[in-house]
Amino acid sequence: MNRHPRCPSRQPGFTLLELVLVVLIISIMGLIAIDRLFEYRIDAERAMIQTVTGNIRSGLGMAIAERVARDRIDTVNDLEHTNPVEFLSQPPNNYLGEIDNESQVNEEGVWYFDTSESALVYRVRFGDYFNTPLSGAPRVRYRIQLVYNDNNRNNRLDPGTDDVTGLDLVTLEDYEWEFPNE
């Protein structure tokens, strides 16, 4: 028996409109995911900076404890303005070493010690979201500084009068991170 369908049967599959809608939805979801991923990269860079500086501060504390234990607290002054990376058990993977001229550095996302300024420097990778008063490449600069009791209140360390209480890693300029969606 020969059957003739009255209406043509529909073949399974997507219509062009359905396909366009699916591609549009997937594209929008992809853009949202990429935007979030970029924010996470900025967060990761900020967290890495905080981790390295926190480790250096811990190393400074250990150096002071060693000097106290060996009754050599008077030598703490010698550590001011030295390379802070020396207080780490190992330097960060992106540490370039000691450099005497910042113009020698053309990479982003790296640490180095600027010997001319006695400053540990991190060149920021995502500089579009980073604010600092420094001109030139976006960067953060740190220096080891003595912490002391200013007994005579003259805003400077006077050996024999002022008591050295420790060392700290201080930022040389204020900085802040901005996030694209804030």
N, C-alpha and C positions, 0 to 999 in steps of 0.2 A: 504494500500500500504506500502510496506516495503522499507525503505530508507537505503541505505548503503552509508555512507559518503566516499568520495574518499580519504580524508585525515582526520586524527583524529582531532577533534576540541580541541583547546587549552583551558585548564582550567584556570580560572582567578587566579592570585597570583604572587608571586615573584619568580624569578629564584634564584639559589644559588648565582650567581654573583651579582645580584642586592641587595640581602640581605647582603652580605659581604660589598659591597660599602656603604650601609646605616649605618651599624654598625661602619665601619671605620670613616665615616664623623662625626657621633655622638660622637665617642670616641675622635676624635681630638678636636671637639668643647668643650667637657667636660674638657679636659686637659687645654685648653686656659682659660676656666671659673675658674677652680681651681687655676691656676696661678694668675689670676687677683684677686681672692678672697683673696689669701694669701697676696698680696701686700696691699690690703685694710685693712687687720688685722694689718699689720705693721704701716700703716698710722694712724689707729685708736689708737694704743698704743702711738705713738708719739703725736697725738693731745690730748690724755688724759693727758699726762705729762705736756704739755703746758697749758692746762686748769687748772689743779691743781695748778701749779706754778703761773699762772696769778691770780687765786683767792687768793692765799696767798699774793701776792704783793698788791692786792686791800685791803686785811685785814690789812696789815702793814700800808698802807696809812690811813686807818680809825683809827688805833691805834694812829698814830702820830697826826691826826686831833683832836682826843679826848684829847690828852695831851696838845695840843696847846690851845684848848678851855678852858681847866681847869687850864691853866697857870702852867703846869707841864712838859714843854718841857725838863727840866733838867733830867727827869727820862727816857728819850728815851734810854740812854746808857744801862739801865738795861735790855732792850729787846734783845740786841745783844747776839747771841749764844743760845737763848731760842728755844723751840720747835715751828717751824713755823705753825704746824697744829693747835695750840692754836688760831690762827688768822682767822680760818675758822669757819663759823657758824655750820658746822658739818664735821667730818673727811670723807675722801673718804671711800667707802665701803670696799676697799681692804687695809685699814690701820690696821696694827698689834698692834700699840701702841709704847711705849718706851721700848727699848731693850738695855741692857748694853754690849752685845757681839754679833757681827755680825754672829758668827758661830752658833748662835741659830736659824737663819733664813735659811730654806731650801726650801722655796717656791719662785716661779717666779711670776712676775706681782703684787707685793705687795709693799706698802709704810711702813716705820717704822722710828722712830727717834732713832738714835744711840747715847745714852747718853754719852758714852765714848769719842766720837768724836764731840759731839754737832752738828750732821749733820742729816738732813732729807735725807733718802735714798729711792730710787725706784729701786727694782730689776727687770731688764728688762726681759720680757717674750720671746721675739724673739731676743735673744742674738747673733745669727749667723749673723745678719744684723746690729749690733751695735758695734761701735769702741770706746774704751776708754783706756787711759794708765793704768788704774787700773788692777791689777792682780786679779785672782779669778773670782767669778760670775760677769757677766756684770751688772753694776749698775750706777746710776747717784746720785751724792751727792750734797746737797745744804746746805747753812748756811745763817743765818741772819747776815748782816753786816751793820755797821753804815756808813752813807754817810755824809761826812763833808768837809768843806773848810779847807784845810791844809794851814793856813795863814803863818806859819813859814817854810813851805816846808821841814819838816823833816820826812815825810811819816808815821806819827803816830798821833793819836788824843791826843792833849794836852788840857785838860779842862781849860777854861778861855781864851785860846788863839785861838783855832780852834772852828768854829761854826758848830754844828751838824745840818744838813739839812734834814735828814731822815734816813730811813732804806731801805735795798734792800735784796732780796733773790738772792744769787749768787751761781753759780756752782763752786764746788771746783776743778773739773778737766774738761778739754774740752772733748767733745764727739761728735760723728756724726753718722748718720744713713746711711747705704748703702742699695740700693734697688737692688734686683736680676737682673732686666733688664736694669739697668743704666750703 
